[in-house]
């Protein structure tokens, strides 16, 4: 509670501080916008000095608010005023500042507007090539922005250049294209400007009647809007038509009214043009006194604008700006090169690290695979060896050799030699097959026959065995894992059959169906459950044989064989059935006659 009591006043104060800062900033921008709007109104109505003062206040306000877009626009408007007053060097300085500001804020529209304004400046200076370069830069940006009214402005200005170069047909085409866009946008002031410029072309081609129609259309619109600068422009143009028609009195009326307005709004360019037309008119009228007075005034104005010093200042400003831009570009390029070099070095390090990582991953993957494969192979080998030890258990070997020895003692050399031969063949088969993953079914059966003969020696021929292979299964072509059946046959003999029963038998049935080798081992002994109860001490032997065979099949499942199964069940008539199913496999007849690869 104490902490909250301490924090609440602080948070409340912080909130009000942020609130007032936000609203204070908003109020500041409103003041800036108000000054900018006033400046625009003053400019349109010819109050040039007031417009310049208010624009400069707006400029400081926008700079303080860090509003780059409006700062650039204000620089541009101040430059326009200086351009109208004939202060071209000052105007260009402000235009270049506007251009820098717009470029720093990436304001494409502002850049295009400033390019257009600089084009007008060079056009007034009669440097038409430089002017056209700026107009084309502006037009390219506006076209990308699809700003039709702004495109119309630039097309209008390009038309003026062709007019000054006396290419009237091309000029008229640009003016009419501009007029269509302005009429589409319903901008009265701009429509009036297009009417005026079309009038200029007809005046230049001596179609004075049509020229007057267009000039008057423009004049009526500007008079309604009370745009004094444009009104003075219209009066000058209409006076020029009457001058060409030889109506000097009418021309003098329009020139004099226009000059009065131009002087009022301090539009130096318009003042120079009107004094020049008045001089021509007085010359034609034969009024030499007025001609002389107005001509001296005209020269003073002309020299104040188009003197060598100002021309030099313009060149120096342009050169300075271009030099600074080039230096900035060089600096930016050097920075980009440094960044690219750093990126290239980082990319090289990353690729090196990636390649090393991939190599290590491949290496570890290979080692893991080889280790797993080796472990699997060792596991299979170990299982085979364990199975081999089970098959060659000392009890079986001792009994077999004892039976052979008995025939030797009885001097029955023929039987002793036969059984000894079978015993050696069985041992050799077991040792040979234990090294292989697969053997032919015929080889497995041959080994079982040796095993049966030796076991029958112990049982005194006390049981029968049958190996039944269906016609679909070719034992010389089918492959199985070695010593797969012997553990089950051994279980039947050791734990199922009754040694004193001459009717005891083991039947092995082998069938091929649906890509499965189905092996059934039947015996008619005492059954698995009774054998378990009567011969409990030998349970481990049986369990280990089945367990090892199961593990062996599982291990092979992970390598070459899948879907293997073993089932053991007791028959209702007595005895046990072992059902063993493994996938059907064949030897490779194209490369090797054995089952091993």
FENURQUI-V535853 format. One record per helix or strand. SS is the DSSP state (H for helix, E for strand). FROM is the first residue (numbers start at 0). LEN is the number of residues. If there is no record, write none. Layout:
# FENURQUI-V535853
ss = <SS;SS>
from = <FROM;FROM>
len = <LEN;LEN>
This chain:
# FENURQUI-V535853
ss = <H;H;H;H;H;H;H;H;H;H;H;H;H;H;H;H;H;E;H;E;E;H;E;E;H;H;E;E;E>
from = <1;47;67;87;107;127;147;167;187;207;227;247;267;287;307;393;412;438;440;462;477;485;503;515;527;535;564;575;584>
len = <43;18;17;17;17;18;17;18;17;18;18;18;18;18;84;16;21;2;19;7;3;11;10;8;7;22;6;8;2>
